[in-house]
């Protein structure tokens, strides 16, 4: 039976540019899509409006944490793929 890989393992074993694509998509969500969704939901006020304000204040922190994590995945993936190339003699 084949072992199922976790998403993290997939990112490490994938070419490094796949991690860059995930980084770009994640930043799009952090900076554009999630705030737009929360603004739409928060226009009625109440708890959704408070959530939108809190997210807006923490958005740079979320982005930095995500970027640091993805930069590590890009570096690890690049190193893993470089090691595979050297092993295969390419």
N, CA, C and O of each residue as an XYZ file, in Angstrom:
360
protein
N       0.844     -1.190      0.000
C       0.000      0.000      0.000
C       0.887      1.250      0.000
O       1.833      1.349      0.781
N       0.574      2.186     -0.870
C       1.373      3.394     -1.008
C       1.083      4.371      0.126
O      -0.071      4.605      0.485
N       2.145      4.930      0.676
C       2.006      5.912      1.751
C       1.518      7.242      1.181
O       2.011      7.687      0.144
N       0.573      7.868      1.836
C       0.064      9.159      1.411
C       0.975     10.248      1.968
O       1.274     10.266      3.162
N       1.412     11.153      1.098
C       2.291     12.228      1.524
C       1.477     13.389      2.080
O       0.377     13.681      1.612
N       2.041     14.040      3.083
C       1.446     15.255      3.609
C       1.731     16.404      2.651
O       2.629     16.314      1.814
N       0.969     17.475      2.775
C       1.164     18.640      1.909
C       2.569     19.201      2.089
O       3.185     19.656      1.125
N       3.081     19.171      3.323
C       4.421     19.673      3.597
C       5.464     18.836      2.850
O       6.401     19.379      2.264
N       5.297     17.533      2.877
C       6.223     16.656      2.151
C       6.124     16.883      0.645
O       7.132     16.848     -0.061
N       4.925     17.111      0.163
C       4.752     17.423     -1.264
C       5.500     18.696     -1.645
O       6.127     18.756     -2.702
N       5.435     19.726     -0.774
C       6.130     20.976     -1.063
C       7.641     20.778     -1.096
O       8.332     21.386     -1.913
N       8.153     19.930     -0.210
C       9.592     19.694     -0.160
C      10.053     18.910     -1.383
O      11.103     19.208     -1.953
N       9.282     17.920     -1.784
C       9.685     17.067     -2.903
C       9.372     17.673     -4.270
O       9.911     17.230     -5.285
N       8.520     18.662     -4.298
C       8.157     19.314     -5.569
C       9.288     20.235     -6.012
O      10.138     20.604     -5.202
N       9.307     20.605     -7.274
C      10.300     21.599     -7.713
C      10.135     22.895     -6.915
O       9.034     23.223     -6.475
N      11.228     23.621     -6.735
C      11.202     24.794     -5.865
C      10.247     25.864     -6.357
O       9.724     26.635     -5.553
N      10.006     25.930     -7.670
C       9.099     26.977     -8.178
C       7.645     26.694     -7.782
O       6.824     27.611     -7.778
N       7.318     25.451     -7.454
C       5.969     25.167     -6.946
C       5.744     25.866     -5.610
O       4.658     26.380     -5.341
N       6.792     25.878     -4.771
C       6.685     26.582     -3.488
C       6.535     28.079     -3.709
O       5.821     28.744     -2.958
N       7.198     28.621     -4.729
C       7.036     30.048     -5.041
C       5.613     30.359     -5.488
O       5.070     31.414     -5.161
N       5.014     29.443     -6.233
C       3.631     29.636     -6.670
C       2.690     29.630     -5.467
O       1.778     30.453     -5.385
N       2.913     28.695     -4.528
C       2.099     28.648     -3.303
C       2.304     29.937     -2.507
O       1.352     30.461     -1.928
N       3.530     30.450     -2.472
C       3.821     31.710     -1.785
C       3.026     32.856     -2.398
O       2.432     33.655     -1.673
N       3.009     32.945     -3.717
C       2.275     34.021     -4.392
C       0.770     33.898     -4.159
O       0.095     34.897     -3.912
N       0.247     32.681     -4.238
C      -1.195     32.474     -4.007
C      -1.553     32.798     -2.565
O      -2.572     33.436     -2.301
N      -0.714     32.355     -1.631
C      -0.970     32.640     -0.214
C      -0.975     34.120      0.091
O      -1.824     34.595      0.844
N      -0.027     34.865     -0.488
C       0.003     36.313     -0.280
C      -1.196     36.996     -0.904
O      -1.703     37.981     -0.366
N      -1.650     36.485     -2.029
C      -2.862     37.040     -2.635
C      -4.044     36.867     -1.682
O      -4.846     37.784     -1.510
N      -4.146     35.702     -1.073
C      -5.220     35.480     -0.108
C      -5.067     36.382      1.104
O      -6.042     36.989      1.547
N      -3.855     36.481      1.650
C      -3.637     37.274      2.858
C      -3.924     38.752      2.623
O      -4.560     39.395      3.458
N      -3.466     39.303      1.497
C      -3.562     40.748      1.275
C      -4.817     41.200      0.529
O      -5.231     42.350      0.676
N      -5.432     40.323     -0.269
C      -6.557     40.778     -1.085
C      -7.870     40.050     -0.804
O      -8.887     40.684     -0.523
N      -7.846     38.746     -0.878
C      -9.100     37.990     -0.844
C      -9.714     37.963      0.551
O     -10.900     38.255      0.704
N      -8.935     37.619      1.564
C      -9.488     37.555      2.927
C      -9.973     38.923      3.403
O     -11.079     39.006      3.936
N      -9.191     40.018      3.235
C      -9.727     41.329      3.650
C     -10.987     41.727      2.884
O     -11.900     42.319      3.460
N     -11.043     41.408      1.594
C     -12.251     41.723      0.824
C     -13.455     40.959      1.326
O     -14.553     41.505      1.427
N     -13.245     39.687      1.642
C     -14.340     38.865      2.170
C     -14.790     39.388      3.529
O     -15.989     39.505      3.781
N     -13.836     39.704      4.407
C     -14.196     40.203      5.733
C     -14.860     41.571      5.657
O     -15.750     41.869      6.453
N     -14.442     42.404      4.711
C     -15.080     43.710      4.554
C     -16.524     43.549      4.095
O     -17.414     44.279      4.533
N     -16.741     42.589      3.214
C     -18.094     42.317      2.750
C     -18.964     41.804      3.900
O     -20.096     42.253      4.082
N     -18.420     40.857      4.673
C     -19.170     40.298      5.799
C     -19.314     41.307      6.937
O     -20.321     41.317      7.646
N     -18.284     42.165      7.106
C     -18.288     43.095      8.230
C     -19.062     44.362      7.990
O     -19.201     45.179      8.901
N     -19.575     44.552      6.785
C     -20.305     45.782      6.495
C     -21.604     45.865      7.289
O     -22.166     46.948      7.455
N     -22.078     44.721      7.779
C     -23.285     44.718      8.590
C     -23.025     45.042     10.049
O     -23.965     45.215     10.826
N     -21.735     45.127     10.434
C     -21.379     45.404     11.824
C     -21.347     44.128     12.638
O     -21.348     43.028     12.084
N     -21.319     44.273     13.952
C     -21.310     43.121     14.834
C     -19.950     42.446     14.907
O     -18.912     43.086     14.740
N     -19.972     41.154     15.156
C     -18.741     40.383     15.356
C     -17.901     40.332     14.084
O     -16.672     40.344     14.157
N     -18.544     40.274     12.928
C     -17.789     40.232     11.677
C     -16.994     41.508     11.463
O     -15.874     41.463     10.954
N     -17.552     42.630     11.839
C     -16.838     43.901     11.718
C     -15.637     43.955     12.639
O     -14.591     44.482     12.263
N     -15.773     43.416     13.844
C     -14.646     43.364     14.776
C     -13.562     42.432     14.249
O     -12.374     42.727     14.378
N     -13.961     41.312     13.656
C     -13.001     40.374     13.093
C     -12.228     41.018     11.949
O     -11.020     40.816     11.820
N     -12.914     41.784     11.128
C     -12.260     42.459     10.004
C     -11.230     43.463     10.510
O     -10.135     43.559      9.955
N     -11.568     44.204     11.548
C     -10.623     45.176     12.112
C      -9.414     44.502     12.734
O      -8.286     44.968     12.578
N      -9.652     43.406     13.440
C      -8.549     42.663     14.043
C      -7.642     42.051     13.005
O      -6.420     42.058     13.158
N      -8.226     41.525     11.956
C      -7.418     40.928     10.886
C      -6.589     41.996     10.191
O      -5.424     41.770      9.861
N      -7.187     43.155      9.971
C      -6.471     44.238      9.298
C      -5.236     44.635     10.110
O      -4.192     44.943      9.536
N      -5.348     44.631     11.431
C      -4.213     44.984     12.278
C      -3.142     43.899     12.277
O      -1.955     44.209     12.380
N      -3.537     42.643     12.164
C      -2.589     41.529     12.231
C      -2.128     41.025     10.868
O      -1.303     40.114     10.790
N      -2.650     41.605      9.805
C      -2.319     41.148      8.450
C      -0.813     41.159      8.167
O      -0.316     40.195      7.584
N      -0.063     42.200      8.551
C       1.387     42.157      8.304
C       2.080     41.012      9.052
O       3.012     40.403      8.526
N       1.636     40.724     10.257
C       2.212     39.615     11.019
C       1.927     38.279     10.339
O       2.827     37.449     10.203
N       0.693     38.067      9.915
C       0.340     36.832      9.204
C       1.181     36.689      7.938
O       1.674     35.605      7.626
N       1.334     37.785      7.223
C       2.087     37.758      5.979
C       3.556     37.425      6.236
O       4.138     36.612      5.518
N       4.156     38.040      7.247
C       5.562     37.758      7.550
C       5.768     36.308      7.955
O       6.707     35.664      7.489
N       4.904     35.788      8.815
C       5.041     34.398      9.247
C       4.903     33.451      8.057
O       5.676     32.503      7.921
N       3.927     33.707      7.204
C       3.715     32.878      6.028
C       4.917     32.962      5.083
O       5.370     31.942      4.565
N       5.434     34.176      4.856
C       6.566     34.360      3.956
C       7.829     33.684      4.473
O       8.575     33.089      3.695
N       8.079     33.768      5.784
C       9.249     33.111      6.356
C       9.126     31.597      6.204
O      10.082     30.929      5.810
N       7.957     31.061      6.514
C       7.742     29.621      6.365
C       7.902     29.164      4.925
O       8.533     28.140      4.664
N       7.343     29.909      4.000
C       7.439     29.519      2.594
C       8.855     29.702      2.058
O       9.290     28.940      1.194
N       9.579     30.704      2.559
C      10.976     30.865      2.145
C      11.795     29.655      2.589
O      12.682     29.204      1.864
N      11.502     29.133      3.773
C      12.175     27.911      4.220
C      11.846     26.739      3.304
O      12.731     25.960      2.950
N      10.586     26.611      2.922
C      10.191     25.527      2.019
C      10.848     25.667      0.647
O      11.235     24.668      0.042
N      10.975     26.893      0.156
C      11.642     27.102     -1.128
C      13.099     26.674     -1.019
O      13.616     25.990     -1.903
N      13.766     27.078      0.068
C      15.178     26.719      0.249
C      15.361     25.210      0.401
O      16.252     24.625     -0.215
N      14.516     24.581      1.221
C      14.615     23.133      1.425
C      14.317     22.393      0.127
O      15.020     21.442     -0.217
N      13.300     22.812     -0.588
C      12.945     22.181     -1.854
C      14.061     22.348     -2.880
O      14.381     21.411     -3.612
N      14.654     23.544     -2.933
C      15.764     23.786     -3.854
C      16.935     22.864     -3.513
O      17.533     22.259     -4.403
N      17.259     22.759     -2.221
C      18.342     21.877     -1.789
C      18.048     20.419     -2.082
O      18.932     19.681     -2.516
N      16.819     19.999     -1.851
C      16.418     18.612     -2.110
C      16.535     18.286     -3.601
O      17.052     17.232     -3.973
N      16.055     19.186     -4.442
C      16.134     18.967     -5.891
C      17.576     19.015     -6.390
O      17.933     18.277     -7.309
N      18.409     19.870     -5.802
C      19.821     19.920     -6.161
C      20.510     18.612     -5.778
O      21.327     18.090     -6.537
N      20.179     18.088     -4.600
C      20.745     16.818     -4.158
C      20.333     15.684     -5.101
O      21.156     14.832     -5.437
N      19.076     15.668     -5.527
C      18.620     14.639     -6.460
C      19.347     14.727     -7.803
O      19.708     13.706     -8.389
N      19.557     15.950     -8.284
C      20.269     16.130     -9.557
C      21.708     15.619     -9.462
O      22.201     14.960    -10.377
N      22.378     15.930     -8.346
C      23.759     15.469     -8.172
C      23.807     13.943     -8.065
O      24.721     13.306     -8.589
N      22.830     13.372     -7.394
C      22.779     11.920     -7.240
C      22.559     11.234     -8.583
O      23.135     10.179     -8.849
N      21.727     11.834     -9.424
C      21.443     11.253    -10.742
C      22.514     11.581    -11.765
O      22.567     10.974    -12.835
N      23.375     12.551    -11.433
C      24.440     12.930    -12.359
C      23.982     13.815    -13.483
O      24.581     13.812    -14.558
N      22.918     14.583    -13.256
C      22.371     15.468    -14.304
C      23.116     16.787    -14.274
O      22.822     17.680    -15.068
